[in-house]
Amino acid sequence: MPFTKNNTIYVMLLSAVLSIGHLQSQTYKGFSRQDRELIHKRWNIDNWDDGGELSRYTFLNMAEFWTHAVIKKKGKEHNLTEDFRPEISNFKTMSEKGSLSLQKYLITAPVDAMIIVHHNAIVLEAYPRMFPDEKHVYMSVTKIFVSTLIAILEDRKQLDASKYIDFYLPELKGTGWEQVSVIDILDMASGIDCLESVEGAYENPKNCIYQYEATLGFLKRTETTPSSTWDHIKALKSQKESGIVFEYSSVNTFVLAELIERITHKTLAQNIEQEIWQKMGAEADALMVQTKGIGIAHAGLSSTLRDLARFGTLFLPGQSAKDTSVISKTYLNKIQIEGRPEIYSQTWSPEIRSQQDAPSHNTYQWDMVMQDGDFYKEGFGGQGLYISPSRNLVIAFFGTADENGTTHELPSIARDLAKSGLFD
């Protein structure tokens, strides 16, 4: 989605004393035993992601509600130095709340945590609504771990993204996926009739995407829910030729994860652990929702915020993480240069396309790539990872929508920060 401002003002009564640099709310005490008991009494499969404190608790404690695979760290963590800069905390944000310092904005908006890493140094770190060692779910930010694994397989010549998906997964012949290339699936241009943009996509059981999440246990099963996610995927139809237009759908990520597992003979969680997590020098184990042996490829990863930032540093010049073999220059070029603006631009109105800072394209599951080469991935409820290789900059954040479903505006604020001159 483009960097737009929310139309609803979110007002949250929260008082906190914050110090410049490492911003930890002095009033945040976590959830009491009584809080936890009440949340578990109220929690159900229909309300867990509706917003508010019940959702925030769920986002921070996914393993209490679904089975998980553990993605283990290995060896010494990659050290992120600390060089907190007051001018970043004091940066004036422009949002529906008016002009506020970034420090003040993080208190008043529904932000759980934010971190900014510049040249391998943490220059801002804030935890207004979670503790630094807690693991927060990524939601759709999970998708870029799947696409990164695809890029690794490409680098090893184990996969050719120009080939049709049914070349690798022959059971998809005769389905809507036949003669859809891997790169079209990576770029959310598969043409499959299972869109998240339809009205009531996740509320109406008649919608394809609802049934997709129901097969995975993220929504309530109905009488028409297929017995397995793979059966659901194979039954999907094509609505248009692939490679024509960007149309967001999480079923694309599921197919990519199946492709990874088929080639490597390892689970998605094992691939993330061995190819990314243990090589980047993570500080803690991560978790992947895994139901009936299937990893929730589109939304199931959880970790600390610093480890999400460490992943982001893999895309920076010099790749400062422990092992520099994860992100190749070839993959970075594919993201920044080799995207297809022609399939992306059809999604946006002429007014948005004509804006000076309009995004150039999407690719490899990244939501948008900007004209200056910065790229970004967003996750439901307020998760995000913004990377600016030219500025050696990573901005990552977690959030939870409020009871009205309103999220923060950090995607647009991150872009403003990157262009502010503070990191040039």
C-alpha positions as a printed Julia matrix, in Angstrom:
424×3 Matrix{Float64}:
   0.0     0.0     0.0
   1.24    3.55   -0.65
   2.37    5.79    2.18
  -0.96    7.41    3.03
  -2.25    8.97    6.23
  -5.0     7.39    8.31
  -8.3     9.27    8.24
  -9.26    8.41   11.81
  -7.67   10.07   14.83
  -6.63    7.54   17.45
  -6.76    8.87   21.0
  -5.2     6.8    23.75
  -4.97    7.95   27.36
  -1.47    6.97   28.4
   1.01    8.83   30.55
   4.62    7.79   30.43
   8.02    9.12   31.36
  10.46    8.46   28.55
  14.18    9.06   28.36
  15.83   10.17   25.15
  17.23    7.25   23.13
  16.06    4.01   24.68
  12.41    4.83   25.2
  10.85    2.41   27.68
   7.53    3.42   29.15
   7.84    3.68   32.91
   4.14    2.93   33.3
   3.97   -0.22   31.19
   3.82   -3.16   33.59
   2.7    -5.91   31.24
  -0.38   -8.04   31.87
  -1.3    -9.11   35.39
  -2.54  -12.6    36.22
  -6.08  -11.22   36.38
  -5.59   -9.59   32.97
  -4.41  -12.88   31.49
  -7.29  -14.84   32.95
  -9.84  -12.34   31.65
  -8.3   -12.33   28.17
  -8.39  -16.11   27.96
 -12.05  -16.1    29.01
 -12.91  -13.54   26.34
 -10.64  -14.89   23.59
 -12.1   -16.75   20.64
 -11.19  -17.44   17.03
 -13.48  -14.63   15.85
 -12.19  -11.76   18.02
  -8.46  -12.35   18.51
  -7.4    -9.87   15.81
 -10.17   -7.26   16.23
  -7.85   -4.83   18.05
  -7.41   -3.54   21.57
  -5.75   -5.18   24.55
  -7.01   -8.67   23.76
  -5.32   -8.49   20.36
  -2.11   -7.01   21.77
  -1.87   -9.83   24.31
  -2.46  -12.35   21.52
   0.15  -10.74   19.26
   2.68  -11.01   22.11
   1.71  -14.53   23.16
   0.79  -16.43   20.02
   2.12  -19.7    21.44
  -0.64  -19.7    24.07
  -3.25  -20.07   21.33
  -1.64  -22.04   18.48
   1.02  -24.7    18.19
   4.42  -23.41   17.09
   7.72  -24.57   15.69
  10.79  -23.12   17.39
  13.33  -21.39   15.15
  16.51  -21.7    17.17
  19.31  -19.17   17.37
  22.9   -20.39   17.17
  26.13  -19.08   18.56
  26.95  -15.54   19.55
  24.46  -12.87   18.6
  25.37  -10.14   16.13
  26.03   -7.07   18.23
  24.09   -3.91   17.47
  25.89   -0.97   19.05
  23.96    1.86   20.72
  24.32    5.49   19.68
  21.05    7.13   20.7
  20.45   10.48   19.02
  18.09   13.0    20.67
  17.39   14.77   17.37
  15.66   11.61   16.12
  13.42   11.39   19.19
  12.6    15.07   18.63
  11.89   14.66   14.9
   8.57   16.36   14.09
   6.09   13.87   12.72
   3.14   14.9    10.59
   0.07   12.76   11.11
  -3.64   12.93   11.83
  -2.59   13.92   15.33
  -0.91   17.04   14.01
   2.74   17.88   14.47
   4.26   15.84   17.3
   7.79   14.81   18.15
   8.46   11.18   17.32
   8.88   10.54   21.06
   5.42   11.98   21.77
   3.86   10.22   18.81
   5.04    6.81   20.03
   3.29    7.46   23.34
  -0.02    8.57   21.89
  -0.38    6.27   18.87
  -1.06    2.49   19.12
   2.62    1.58   18.76
   3.97   -1.4    20.68
   7.64   -0.85   19.82
   9.95    0.85   17.33
  13.64    0.63   16.51
  15.89    2.56   14.13
  19.32    1.18   13.17
  21.8     3.36   11.28
  25.22    2.02   10.27
  24.71   -0.93   12.66
  24.02    1.41   15.6
  20.66    1.64   17.35
  19.88    5.35   17.24
  16.34    5.06   18.62
  14.59    2.24   20.46
  11.15    2.52   22.04
   8.94    0.03   23.88
   5.82    1.92   24.99
   3.55   -1.17   25.06
   5.73   -4.26   25.31
   8.97   -5.42   26.88
  12.17   -5.64   24.79
  12.51   -9.4    25.25
   8.93  -10.21   24.24
   8.19  -11.88   20.9
   5.64  -10.07   18.78
   3.91  -11.63   15.76
   4.98  -10.18   12.39
   1.76  -10.92   10.5
   2.46  -10.27    6.77
   6.05   -9.19    7.38
   6.57  -12.98    7.56
   6.16  -13.08    3.77
   9.57  -11.52    3.05
  11.3   -14.38    4.85
   9.63  -16.74    2.39
  10.71  -14.67   -0.62
  14.24  -14.41    0.76
  14.42  -18.21    0.89
  13.29  -18.3    -2.74
  16.1   -15.88   -3.64
  18.63  -18.08   -1.81
  17.5   -21.1    -3.84
  17.81  -19.03   -7.01
  21.35  -18.04   -6.09
  22.19  -21.72   -5.7
  20.65  -22.56   -9.09
  18.13  -24.84   -7.39
  15.25  -22.77   -8.71
  14.45  -20.69  -11.78
  11.76  -18.11  -11.01
  10.9   -17.71  -14.69
   9.6   -21.29  -14.84
   5.96  -22.16  -14.26
   5.03  -23.28  -10.77
   3.57  -26.55  -12.11
   7.07  -27.45  -13.36
   8.07  -27.78   -9.69
   4.66  -28.74   -8.26
   3.14  -30.97  -10.97
  -0.08  -31.52   -9.04
  -0.97  -27.93   -9.94
  -1.33  -28.86  -13.61
  -4.93  -28.54  -14.65
  -5.62  -25.99  -11.91
  -5.78  -22.18  -11.89
  -2.05  -22.21  -11.14
  -1.01  -23.96  -14.36
   1.45  -21.91  -16.43
   1.78  -19.26  -13.73
   5.44  -18.39  -13.28
   7.16  -18.33   -9.92
   8.07  -14.67  -10.39
   4.4   -13.79  -10.96
   3.55  -15.48   -7.67
   6.41  -13.65   -5.95
   5.08  -10.35   -7.31
   1.46  -10.96   -6.27
   0.44  -11.12   -9.93
  -0.67  -14.76  -10.18
  -4.13  -13.89  -11.51
  -5.66  -16.32   -9.01
  -9.23  -15.61   -7.95
  -8.62  -15.33   -4.19
  -8.2   -11.64   -3.47
  -7.93   -9.85   -0.15
  -9.3    -6.66   -1.67
 -12.89   -7.93   -1.96
 -15.44   -6.63    0.52
 -15.56   -8.66    3.72
 -12.61  -10.78    2.63
 -11.92  -12.04    6.16
 -15.45  -11.77    7.53
 -17.56  -13.59    4.94
 -17.11  -17.39    4.88
 -18.12  -17.35    1.21
 -14.88  -15.58    0.36
 -11.88  -17.59   -0.76
  -9.39  -15.87    1.53
 -11.61  -16.52    4.56
 -11.63  -20.24    3.77
  -7.86  -20.17    3.25
  -7.3   -18.89    6.79
 -10.0   -21.24    8.13
  -8.06  -24.25    6.79
  -5.04  -22.97    8.74
  -6.92  -22.36   11.99
  -6.75  -18.54   11.95
 -10.51  -18.29   11.34
 -13.46  -20.46   12.29
 -14.05  -23.49   10.1
 -17.42  -23.81    8.39
 -19.24  -26.71    6.74
 -17.67  -25.73    3.42
 -14.08  -25.42    4.68
 -11.83  -27.85    2.79
 -10.2   -30.6     4.82
  -6.72  -29.32    4.01
  -5.13  -26.08    2.9
  -3.5   -27.8    -0.07
  -6.91  -29.04   -1.27
  -8.15  -25.46   -1.09
  -5.15  -24.15   -3.03
  -5.52  -26.75   -5.8
  -9.21  -25.88   -6.24
  -8.56  -22.17   -6.91
  -9.39  -20.75  -10.32
  -7.65  -18.15  -12.44
  -9.47  -14.87  -12.94
  -7.02  -13.33  -15.4
  -3.71  -13.98  -17.11
  -0.79  -13.91  -14.7
   1.82  -11.17  -14.8
  -0.68   -8.45  -15.7
  -1.53   -6.67  -12.46
  -0.49   -6.63   -8.79
  -3.34   -8.11   -6.71
  -2.49   -8.92   -3.1
  -3.31  -12.4    -1.85
  -1.69  -14.48    0.87
  -2.37  -17.72   -1.0
   0.59  -16.8    -3.2
   2.89  -17.01   -0.17
   1.52  -20.43    0.78
   2.41  -21.78   -2.67
   5.92  -20.31   -2.41
   6.41  -21.99    0.96
   5.29  -25.32   -0.5
   7.79  -24.82   -3.3
  10.6   -24.2    -0.79
   9.72  -27.3     1.21
   9.48  -29.44   -1.91
  12.94  -28.43   -3.14
  14.73  -28.57    0.23
  12.84  -31.45    1.88
  12.7   -29.32    5.03
   9.89  -27.45    6.73
   9.55  -23.71    6.31
  10.62  -23.19    9.93
  13.72  -25.33    9.43
  14.64  -23.35    6.32
  14.28  -20.01    8.11
  16.31  -21.34   11.03
  19.2   -22.73    8.98
  19.35  -20.25    6.12
  18.52  -16.97    7.86
  18.1   -17.01   11.64
  21.29  -18.8    12.62
  23.35  -16.96   10.03
  22.27  -13.45   11.0
  23.26  -13.8    14.67
  19.83  -13.61   16.28
  19.68  -12.76   19.98
  16.77  -15.13   20.71
  14.79  -18.0    19.25
  11.89  -17.12   16.97
   8.54  -18.88   16.7
   6.47  -19.94   13.69
   2.8   -20.86   13.98
   2.63  -24.41   12.65
  -0.69  -26.22   12.51
  -0.89  -29.84   11.37
   2.71  -29.56   10.22
   2.02  -26.51    8.06
   3.81  -23.24    8.81
   1.67  -20.11    8.51
   3.89  -18.71    5.77
   1.94  -15.51    5.26
   1.64  -14.34    8.87
   2.98  -16.71   11.52
   6.47  -15.55   12.51
   7.19  -13.97   15.93
  10.41  -12.58   17.4
  11.92   -9.74   19.37
  12.06   -6.37   17.64
  15.85   -6.31   17.62
  15.93   -9.58   15.71
  13.57   -8.2    13.08
  15.97   -5.26   12.76
  18.91   -7.68   12.46
  17.16   -9.31    9.53
  16.79   -5.87    7.98
  20.52   -5.18    8.27
  21.21   -8.12    5.94
  20.03   -5.9     3.08
  22.44   -3.05    3.86
  25.85   -2.33    2.28
  28.49   -4.47    3.92
  25.76   -6.7     5.41
  26.85   -6.18    8.98
  25.21   -9.3    10.38
  27.3   -12.27   11.47
  27.12  -14.14    8.15
  27.16  -12.06    4.96
  26.05  -14.86    2.62
  22.29  -14.51    3.14
  21.38  -11.57    0.89
  23.23  -11.49   -2.42
  23.77   -8.43   -4.59
  21.74  -10.25   -7.21
  18.74  -10.46   -4.9
  19.09   -6.83   -3.85
  19.16   -5.79   -7.51
  16.01   -7.83   -8.15
  14.25   -5.88   -5.42
  15.49   -2.4    -6.26
  15.87   -2.5   -10.04
  14.18   -5.47  -11.68
  10.61   -4.95  -10.5
   7.76   -4.33  -12.95
   6.19   -0.88  -12.53
   3.69   -1.74  -15.27
   1.91   -4.37  -13.15
   2.09   -2.27   -9.98
   0.89    1.08  -11.3
  -2.48   -0.3   -12.39
  -3.41   -0.73   -8.72
  -3.19    2.98   -7.89
  -5.23    5.92   -9.08
  -3.7     8.44  -11.51
  -3.51   10.93   -8.63
  -1.3     8.62   -6.57
   0.81    7.62   -9.57
   1.5    11.27  -10.34
   2.8    12.05   -6.85
   6.46   12.98   -6.68
   7.18   10.29   -4.08
   4.91    7.59   -5.51
   6.3     4.04   -5.18
   7.93    2.55   -8.27
   6.97   -1.1    -7.98
   6.48   -4.13   -5.76
   8.39   -7.38   -6.02
   9.43  -10.52   -4.1
   6.58  -10.01   -1.61
   7.8    -6.5    -0.69
   4.82   -4.14   -0.76
   6.59   -1.22   -2.36
   9.92   -0.11   -3.7
  10.48    3.64   -3.88
  12.14    5.61   -6.66
  15.3     6.0    -4.54
  15.6     2.25   -3.91
  14.13    2.13   -0.41
  11.69   -0.75    0.17
   9.08   -1.67    2.72
   6.86   -4.49    3.99
   3.74   -3.99    6.09
   1.87   -6.41    8.33
  -1.7    -6.38    9.61
  -2.26   -4.41   12.8
   0.82   -2.21   12.58
   3.91   -4.32   11.84
   6.53   -3.01    9.45
  10.07   -3.18    8.13
  11.51   -0.24    6.14
  14.95   -0.57    4.56
  17.04    2.18    2.96
  20.27    0.64    1.6
  21.6     3.99    0.32
  21.32    5.45    3.82
  22.41    2.26    5.64
  19.13    2.51    7.53
  16.61    0.06    8.98
  13.35    1.06   10.65
  11.22   -1.67   12.23
   8.12   -1.53   14.38
   5.32   -3.52   15.98
   1.79   -2.34   16.65
  -1.73   -3.37   17.55
  -4.83   -1.65   16.24
  -7.08   -0.04   18.83
 -10.63   -1.19   19.62
 -11.87    0.75   16.58
  -9.42   -0.96   14.25
  -7.26    2.16   13.87
  -3.52    1.64   13.52
  -0.55    4.0    13.76
   0.97    5.97   10.88
   4.56    4.76   11.14
   4.74    3.64    7.49
   4.49    7.23    6.27
   6.53    8.53    9.2
   9.32    6.05    8.4
   9.42    7.4     4.87
   9.54   10.97    6.19
  12.37   10.02    8.53
  14.37    8.43    5.72
  14.06   11.57    3.59
  14.63   14.0     6.47
  18.4    14.33    6.05
  19.05   12.84    9.5
  20.57    9.74    7.9
  22.25   11.14    4.8
